[in-house]
Every structure is written in C-alpha cells, then in structure tokens.
Amino acid sequence: MNPSPSPAEPVELTVVMPCLNEAETLARCIEKAQLGFQRAQVRGEVLVADNGSTDGSREIGTRLGARVVPVTAKGYGSALRGGIEAASSEWIMMGDADDSYDFSDSEKFIAGLRAGNDLVMGCRMPRGGGTIMPGAMPWKNRHIGNPILSFLGRLFFRTPIQDFHCGQRAFTKTAFRRMELKTTGMEFASEMVIKASIANLKVAQVPITLHKDGRSRPPHLLPWRDGWRHLRFMLIYSPRWLFLLPGQVLGIGGGLAALLIYFLASSANLETLGGLIVSCACAIAGAQTIAIGFFTKVFGLGEGLLPENKAFTRIFSTFTLERGLILGLVLFLAGLLMMALSGVSFAVHSFDSFLFKLIAGSTLLVLSLQVIFSSFFMSILGLKTTTRRPPDPGAAAG
C-alpha cells in the first residue's frame, strides 16, 4: 500500500474516484492507483468522493490509505466536482471505481500534463488507438451511442477528441476552475470536453484499455436516458446547430419555394395554394428559429456561457436596432401594399390573384412584426453583452 504523502511532501497528483456502493471493486482501484504513483514516480493521493455509500466503501477507502470525502449532492457530476475541489494537488486524474479503468497505467496521463496540456483524455475506442475488452461495453454504446455523440461533439465544437465519454482523464485544477462545470449527472463528461474547447484549453488524448467492470450489480449508467442528456447538453451549448442552421434551411427554403409558386403558378388550385401556405409557414418558422438562435447567442455571451465569435460579432454590430426597425418597416409596408392589391383583385373578381396576394401579404406582415420585436429584444439582451469583456475571439463553439 502507498500511504498518503506527509504534509512536508506536497501532493503532485490526486486520483479522484466517484463512489456509490463500490465495495466489490474499490480496493482494487485504490491499489492500482497507488501502484501507478510508484510507476510514474509521483507523490500521489487517492481521493474517494463518496456519494452516500452504505456498503462499507468508505471504510475500505480509509483502510487502504485513501482520503474519503463525503459529497451529499447526488449525481456523478456532483460527486466528481466535490472530490476535485477537495483535491490537494494541481494535477488531477478521475476515473470510475468499478475496476474498468487501469489506474496503474497513469504514466501516459502524467506525461501529457507534463507536456503542458490542460486536459488529457483517455480514448477507449479503436479509432483513437484504444482497446475495448470483450464484455466491457454494450454494443449499443460501442457502435451507436458513443460514435454518434462523439462525432456530433467534434462537429459542433471542433475538438479532435474521439471518445467524449471516457471516464478516465487527467487535467489541472487551474483548467478545471476555468471550465466552470455545472452539471450534476453523467453529462458532466461531455460538459468538460465542451467547456475545454470553448475556453481554448490545450487538450490531448491517449489510448487506454477498457476492461469489463468487476461489479455483480448493473451499472449506474442508463444508456438511453444518459445518452439523451449528453445530446441535449451539446445542443444547448451550440445554438448554431440547434437554431441557426435549421432556421436557415426552413427560412431560405420556404421563402424560395413561396416565390417560385407565387410567380410561376398559373392558377390558384388546391395544390398551388397548399404549397404556398406551407412554404410561407416554413419561412415564418425559419425566421423565428433564427431569431431564437440570435437571442440564445447574445444571452450566452452576456452570461459568459459562450465564447465570442468573429462572424457573429460582425453580424451583431451590423444588425443594429435601427436597421432592424427599418427592415421591419419595409416588410410591413410591403405587406400592406400586398393586402391592398388583394382587395383590388377581390373587387374585380380575380380570385386566383386575390388568394395569392392575401397569403403573401399576411406572411410579410407577420415577418415584419417578428423583425421589429426581435430587434428590440436582441438590443435589450445586447446591453449586457456590450459591457462584458469578451473571451478570445474565434473560439470553437457557436
């Protein structure tokens, strides 16, 4: 056993293990972590962040020389945050206490930290050089959940990480505080990678081997529920993909289709009228979705949740309240004109022209009100953004 360093010997590395009734495997994890300290020649401590165990896990940790820190707030993320904050060292490694990760092989993580990286991610997936032992990961996690979520993470946040959800990773305490992690559940794993990308931290990954865990009970992870929580968190932190791009597809596609039908349709039959109504509805929905994307981005900037982005900054500085009001007024007048023309068509019994102009005029009036009120709302949100010192421009998320 490798006892905790004395007060005269500052701790270089803390291994934090979240724990909830892990008596079957905790001892092996602690012993492997202590062996890892010897192999890497670092002064280390094992910290068990206990989340309310009732099976003797705390006593096992204390007996083997680990420091046991009770964390009352429930959840994987809560346990880890409590343990990380209590760590004595600047370097921290985290990993599950179910014996699926080999803590004795910690040298590669420490080498990554010594090389100046802020976050060193383990990679279990073969595409990143990792190894998954038979029975260590369910097929739906290995072939569906993890690949899809990791791909979306790389796409949304421009990070090279191949395994977003690997539970074994190392980082500096300074970097941890810069990330300002908030989540309490399993999405903590995604949040760390996303926030590291947003904060422009230096990130590396190292291949590891995932072993079949040593527990006789089912894992705490619920694949479908926790997978959705990971996806939800990614979308919330990427308004570009959640709002702006879908809004552009709806708005531009609906607008172009409406123009083609309006100018090229020869008569107002059920097909053309239905197509025009659906196209105009898509254009309106797209405009509203784009507006919500801008609201989200401005709010995120004001609260420090999202980084400054050069392209968005240019758009925001160009699309002032006054210009938005002018655009809204132009659309409003165009809508009024179209409604007047529809009245003329009705008076001369040109019902095809009447219906087309009525739908077009109504759409323009709705869009004008959206633009006017969205401009006011975005200007209100922007009051805080303009007084906040922005992070580094050109950051990853958007």
C-alpha positions as CSV (number, residue, x, y, z in Angstrom):
1,M,0.0,0.0,0.0
2,N,1.2,3.5,-0.8
3,P,0.1,5.8,2.1
4,S,-0.8,9.4,1.5
5,P,2.2,11.8,1.5
6,S,3.1,13.6,4.6
7,P,2.3,17.4,4.9
8,A,6.0,18.0,4.2
9,E,5.7,16.3,0.8
10,P,3.3,18.2,-1.4
11,V,1.0,16.0,-3.4
12,E,1.6,16.1,-7.2
13,L,-1.3,14.0,-8.4
14,T,-4.7,13.3,-6.9
15,V,-6.8,10.4,-8.3
16,V,-10.4,11.1,-7.7
17,M,-12.9,8.2,-7.7
18,P,-16.6,8.9,-7.5
19,C,-18.1,6.2,-5.4
20,L,-21.6,4.9,-4.7
21,N,-21.6,1.4,-3.2
22,E,-18.5,0.2,-4.9
23,A,-17.3,-2.2,-2.1
24,E,-16.7,-5.0,-4.6
25,T,-14.1,-3.1,-6.7
26,L,-12.9,-0.1,-4.8
27,A,-10.0,-1.8,-3.1
28,R,-8.6,-3.0,-6.4
29,C,-8.9,0.5,-7.9
30,I,-7.1,2.1,-5.0
31,E,-4.3,-0.4,-5.1
32,K,-3.8,0.1,-8.8
33,A,-3.8,3.9,-8.4
34,Q,-1.1,3.6,-5.7
35,L,0.9,1.3,-8.0
36,G,0.5,3.9,-10.7
37,F,2.1,6.5,-8.4
38,Q,5.1,4.3,-8.0
39,R,5.5,3.6,-11.7
40,A,5.2,7.3,-12.6
41,Q,7.4,8.3,-9.7
42,V,4.9,11.0,-8.4
43,R,3.7,11.8,-4.9
44,G,0.0,11.0,-5.1
45,E,-3.1,10.6,-3.1
46,V,-6.3,8.7,-3.8
47,L,-9.5,10.6,-3.0
48,V,-12.7,8.7,-2.8
49,A,-15.6,11.1,-3.4
50,D,-18.3,9.1,-1.6
51,N,-21.9,9.9,-2.8
52,G,-23.7,8.2,0.1
53,S,-22.4,4.6,0.1
54,T,-24.0,2.2,2.6
55,D,-22.0,-1.0,1.7
56,G,-18.7,-0.2,3.6
57,S,-17.0,1.6,0.7
58,R,-15.9,4.4,3.0
59,E,-14.3,2.0,5.4
60,I,-12.5,0.2,2.6
61,G,-11.1,3.5,1.3
62,T,-9.9,4.7,4.7
63,R,-8.3,1.3,5.5
64,L,-6.2,1.4,2.2
65,G,-4.9,4.9,2.8
66,A,-7.3,6.8,0.6
67,R,-8.8,10.1,1.6
68,V,-12.6,9.7,1.8
69,V,-14.6,12.9,1.2
70,P,-18.4,12.7,1.6
71,V,-20.4,14.5,-1.1
72,T,-24.0,14.9,-0.2
73,A,-25.3,16.3,-3.5
74,K,-26.4,13.3,-5.6
75,G,-25.1,12.5,-9.1
76,Y,-22.0,11.5,-10.9
77,G,-21.1,15.1,-11.8
78,S,-21.8,16.3,-8.2
79,A,-19.5,13.6,-6.7
80,L,-16.7,14.5,-9.1
81,R,-16.9,18.2,-8.5
82,G,-16.9,17.7,-4.8
83,G,-13.9,15.4,-5.0
84,I,-11.9,17.6,-7.4
85,E,-12.5,20.7,-5.3
86,A,-11.1,18.8,-2.3
87,A,-8.0,17.6,-4.1
88,S,-4.7,18.6,-2.6
89,S,-2.8,18.8,-5.9
90,E,-2.7,20.8,-9.1
91,W,-2.8,17.6,-11.2
92,I,-5.9,15.5,-11.0
93,M,-6.9,12.2,-12.6
94,M,-10.5,11.0,-12.5
95,G,-11.9,7.5,-13.1
96,D,-14.7,5.2,-12.2
97,A,-14.3,3.0,-9.1
98,D,-15.7,-0.1,-10.9
99,D,-12.3,-1.5,-12.0
100,S,-13.0,-0.9,-15.7
101,Y,-10.0,1.5,-15.9
102,D,-6.4,0.6,-15.1
103,F,-5.2,3.3,-12.7
104,S,-1.8,1.6,-12.6
105,D,-1.2,2.8,-16.1
106,S,-1.2,6.5,-15.3
107,E,2.2,7.4,-16.7
108,K,0.8,8.4,-20.1
109,F,-1.7,10.9,-18.5
110,I,1.1,12.4,-16.4
111,A,3.3,12.7,-19.4
112,G,0.5,14.6,-21.1
113,L,0.2,17.0,-18.2
114,R,4.0,17.5,-18.0
115,A,3.9,18.3,-21.7
116,G,1.8,21.3,-20.9
117,N,-1.7,20.0,-21.7
118,D,-4.6,21.3,-19.7
119,L,-6.8,18.2,-20.3
120,V,-5.6,14.7,-21.2
121,M,-8.4,12.5,-22.3
122,G,-8.3,8.7,-22.3
123,C,-9.6,7.1,-25.5
124,R,-11.2,3.6,-25.3
125,M,-12.3,3.5,-29.0
126,P,-10.2,1.6,-31.5
127,R,-10.3,4.5,-34.0
128,G,-8.3,6.5,-31.4
129,G,-5.9,3.7,-30.6
130,G,-7.8,2.4,-27.6
131,T,-8.9,-1.2,-26.8
132,I,-12.3,-2.4,-25.5
133,M,-12.0,-5.8,-23.9
134,P,-14.8,-8.4,-24.5
135,G,-17.9,-7.6,-22.5
136,A,-16.6,-4.2,-21.4
137,M,-19.0,-2.0,-23.3
138,P,-22.5,-2.9,-24.5
139,W,-22.9,-3.0,-28.3
140,K,-25.3,-0.1,-28.4
141,N,-22.8,2.1,-26.6
142,R,-19.9,1.0,-28.6
143,H,-21.4,1.1,-32.1
144,I,-24.3,3.6,-31.8
145,G,-24.2,5.9,-28.8
146,N,-20.6,6.8,-28.3
147,P,-19.6,7.1,-32.0
148,I,-22.6,9.3,-32.8
149,L,-22.3,11.6,-29.8
150,S,-18.5,11.9,-30.2
151,F,-19.0,12.7,-33.9
152,L,-21.5,15.4,-33.0
153,G,-19.2,16.8,-30.4
154,R,-16.3,17.1,-32.9
155,L,-18.7,18.6,-35.4
156,F,-20.2,21.1,-33.0
157,F,-17.2,22.2,-31.1
158,R,-14.2,21.5,-33.4
159,T,-12.3,19.3,-31.0
160,P,-10.2,16.3,-32.0
161,I,-11.4,14.1,-29.1
162,Q,-12.5,10.6,-30.4
163,D,-14.1,9.4,-27.1
164,F,-16.2,12.2,-25.5
165,H,-17.4,10.0,-22.7
166,C,-14.3,8.2,-21.5
167,G,-14.4,8.4,-17.7
168,Q,-10.6,8.3,-17.3
169,R,-9.0,11.7,-17.9
170,A,-6.4,14.0,-16.3
171,F,-6.4,17.7,-16.0
172,T,-5.0,20.6,-14.0
173,K,-7.0,22.2,-11.2
174,T,-6.5,25.6,-12.8
175,A,-8.1,24.3,-16.0
176,F,-10.9,22.7,-14.0
177,R,-11.8,26.1,-12.5
178,R,-11.6,27.8,-15.9
179,M,-14.2,25.4,-17.2
180,E,-16.7,26.3,-14.5
181,L,-18.5,22.9,-14.8
182,K,-22.2,22.9,-13.6
183,T,-23.9,19.6,-14.5
184,T,-24.6,17.1,-11.8
185,G,-25.2,13.9,-13.8
186,M,-23.5,11.8,-16.4
187,E,-23.4,14.7,-18.9
188,F,-20.5,16.0,-16.7
189,A,-18.2,14.1,-19.1
190,S,-19.4,16.0,-22.2
191,E,-19.5,19.3,-20.4
192,M,-15.8,19.0,-19.5
193,V,-14.8,18.5,-23.1
194,I,-17.1,21.2,-24.4
195,K,-16.0,23.8,-21.9
196,A,-12.4,22.9,-22.5
197,S,-13.0,23.6,-26.2
198,I,-14.8,26.8,-25.5
199,A,-12.1,28.0,-23.2
200,N,-9.4,27.2,-25.8
201,L,-7.6,24.9,-23.4
202,K,-4.8,22.7,-24.7
203,V,-6.3,19.2,-25.0
204,A,-4.6,15.8,-25.8
205,Q,-5.8,12.2,-25.8
206,V,-4.1,9.0,-25.0
207,P,-5.2,5.4,-25.9
208,I,-6.3,3.2,-23.0
209,T,-7.9,-0.2,-22.4
210,L,-11.4,-0.5,-21.1
211,H,-11.9,-3.7,-19.0
212,K,-15.1,-5.4,-18.0
213,D,-16.1,-3.9,-14.7
214,G,-15.9,-6.1,-11.6
215,R,-19.3,-5.4,-10.2
216,S,-22.1,-8.0,-9.8
217,R,-24.8,-5.4,-10.0
218,P,-25.9,-3.3,-13.0
219,P,-24.0,0.0,-13.7
220,H,-25.4,3.3,-12.6
221,L,-25.3,4.4,-16.3
222,L,-28.7,4.2,-18.2
223,P,-27.7,4.4,-21.9
224,W,-30.8,5.9,-23.4
225,R,-31.5,8.4,-20.7
226,D,-27.9,9.5,-20.2
227,G,-27.3,9.5,-23.9
228,W,-30.2,11.9,-24.4
229,R,-28.8,14.1,-21.6
230,H,-25.4,14.2,-23.3
231,L,-27.0,15.2,-26.7
232,R,-29.3,17.7,-25.0
233,F,-26.3,19.4,-23.4
234,M,-24.4,19.5,-26.7
235,L,-27.3,21.2,-28.4
236,I,-27.8,23.7,-25.7
237,Y,-24.2,24.8,-26.0
238,S,-24.3,25.0,-29.8
239,P,-27.1,27.5,-30.8
240,R,-25.7,27.4,-34.3
241,W,-26.7,23.8,-34.8
242,L,-29.8,23.9,-32.6
243,F,-31.4,27.1,-34.0
244,L,-29.4,28.9,-36.7
245,L,-28.8,26.2,-39.3
246,P,-32.3,24.6,-39.0
247,G,-33.8,28.2,-39.2
248,Q,-31.8,29.0,-42.3
249,V,-33.0,25.8,-44.0
250,L,-36.6,26.5,-43.1
251,G,-36.5,30.2,-43.9
252,I,-34.5,30.2,-47.1
253,G,-36.1,27.0,-48.4
254,G,-39.6,28.2,-47.5
255,G,-39.0,31.7,-48.9
256,L,-37.6,30.5,-52.2
257,A,-40.5,27.9,-52.7
258,A,-43.0,30.6,-51.9
259,L,-41.5,33.0,-54.5
260,L,-41.5,30.3,-57.2
261,I,-45.1,29.3,-56.5
262,Y,-46.2,32.9,-56.4
263,F,-44.6,34.0,-59.7
264,L,-44.8,30.7,-61.7
265,A,-48.1,29.2,-60.7
266,S,-50.7,29.7,-63.5
267,S,-53.8,29.3,-61.3
268,A,-54.8,29.1,-57.6
269,N,-55.8,25.4,-57.3
270,L,-55.6,23.2,-54.2
271,E,-52.0,22.2,-55.0
272,T,-50.6,25.6,-55.6
273,L,-52.5,27.2,-52.6
274,G,-51.4,24.4,-50.3
275,G,-47.8,24.7,-51.5
276,L,-47.8,28.5,-51.0
277,I,-49.3,28.2,-47.5
278,V,-46.8,25.5,-46.4
279,S,-43.9,27.5,-47.9
280,C,-44.9,30.7,-46.2
281,A,-45.3,28.9,-42.9
282,C,-41.8,27.4,-43.2
283,A,-40.4,30.9,-44.0
284,I,-42.1,32.3,-40.9
285,A,-41.0,29.4,-38.7
286,G,-37.4,29.7,-40.1
287,A,-37.3,33.4,-39.3
288,Q,-38.5,32.8,-35.8
289,T,-36.0,30.0,-35.2
290,I,-33.1,32.2,-36.5
291,A,-34.2,34.9,-34.1
292,I,-34.2,32.5,-31.2
293,G,-30.7,31.4,-32.2
294,F,-29.5,35.0,-32.1
295,F,-31.3,35.5,-28.7
296,T,-29.5,32.4,-27.3
297,K,-26.1,33.5,-28.7
298,V,-26.4,37.0,-27.3
299,F,-27.6,35.7,-23.9
300,G,-24.8,33.2,-23.8
301,L,-22.3,35.9,-24.5
302,G,-23.7,38.2,-21.8
303,E,-23.6,35.4,-19.2
304,G,-20.2,34.2,-20.2
305,L,-21.6,30.8,-21.3
306,L,-20.5,31.0,-24.9
307,P,-17.3,32.5,-26.4
308,E,-17.0,35.5,-28.7
309,N,-17.1,34.6,-32.3
310,K,-15.8,36.9,-35.0
311,A,-18.5,36.2,-37.6
312,F,-21.3,36.7,-35.0
313,T,-19.7,39.8,-33.7
314,R,-19.7,41.3,-37.2
315,I,-23.4,40.4,-37.7
316,F,-24.3,41.7,-34.3
317,S,-22.5,45.0,-34.8
318,T,-24.1,45.4,-38.3
319,F,-27.7,44.4,-37.4
320,T,-28.4,47.3,-35.1
321,L,-31.8,48.1,-33.6
322,E,-32.3,51.0,-36.0
323,R,-31.5,48.8,-39.1
324,G,-33.8,46.1,-37.8
325,L,-36.6,48.6,-37.4
326,I,-36.1,49.9,-40.9
327,L,-36.2,46.3,-42.3
328,G,-39.3,45.6,-40.3
329,L,-40.9,48.8,-41.6
330,V,-40.1,47.9,-45.2
331,L,-41.6,44.4,-44.8
332,F,-44.7,46.0,-43.1
333,L,-45.3,48.4,-45.9
334,A,-44.8,45.7,-48.5
335,G,-47.3,43.6,-46.6
336,L,-49.8,46.4,-46.5
337,L,-49.4,47.0,-50.2
338,M,-49.9,43.4,-51.0
339,M,-53.1,43.3,-48.8
340,A,-54.4,46.4,-50.7
341,L,-53.7,44.7,-54.0
342,S,-55.5,41.6,-52.8
343,G,-58.5,43.8,-52.1
344,V,-58.4,45.2,-55.6
345,S,-58.3,41.7,-57.1
346,F,-61.2,40.7,-55.0
347,A,-63.2,43.7,-56.2
348,V,-62.6,42.7,-59.8
349,H,-63.4,39.1,-59.1
350,S,-59.9,37.9,-59.8
351,F,-60.0,35.3,-57.0
352,D,-56.7,33.5,-58.0
353,S,-54.8,36.7,-57.7
354,F,-56.7,37.6,-54.5
355,L,-55.8,34.4,-52.7
356,F,-52.1,34.6,-53.7
357,K,-51.8,38.2,-52.7
358,L,-53.7,37.7,-49.4
359,I,-51.3,34.8,-48.4
360,A,-48.2,36.8,-49.4
361,G,-49.4,40.0,-47.7
362,S,-50.2,38.1,-44.5
363,T,-46.8,36.5,-44.5
364,L,-45.0,39.8,-45.0
365,L,-46.9,41.4,-42.1
366,V,-46.1,38.6,-39.7
367,L,-42.4,38.7,-40.7
368,S,-42.3,42.4,-40.2
369,L,-43.6,42.1,-36.7
370,Q,-41.1,39.3,-36.0
371,V,-38.2,41.5,-37.2
372,I,-39.4,44.6,-35.3
373,F,-39.9,42.9,-31.9
374,S,-36.9,40.6,-32.3
375,S,-34.7,43.7,-32.9
376,F,-35.9,45.3,-29.7
377,F,-35.4,42.1,-27.7
378,M,-32.0,41.4,-29.1
379,S,-31.0,45.0,-28.4
380,I,-32.1,44.6,-24.7
381,L,-30.1,41.4,-24.4
382,G,-27.1,43.0,-26.0
383,L,-26.9,45.7,-23.3
384,K,-25.1,43.2,-21.0
385,T,-23.0,41.8,-23.8
386,T,-21.5,45.1,-24.7
387,T,-20.4,45.7,-21.1
388,R,-18.8,42.3,-20.8
389,R,-15.2,41.8,-21.7
390,P,-15.3,39.0,-24.4
391,P,-13.2,35.9,-24.3
392,D,-10.7,35.1,-27.0
393,P,-12.3,35.6,-30.4
394,G,-12.7,32.8,-32.9
395,A,-13.3,30.2,-30.3
396,A,-14.7,26.7,-31.1
397,A,-18.4,26.7,-30.3
398,G,-21.0,28.9,-31.9
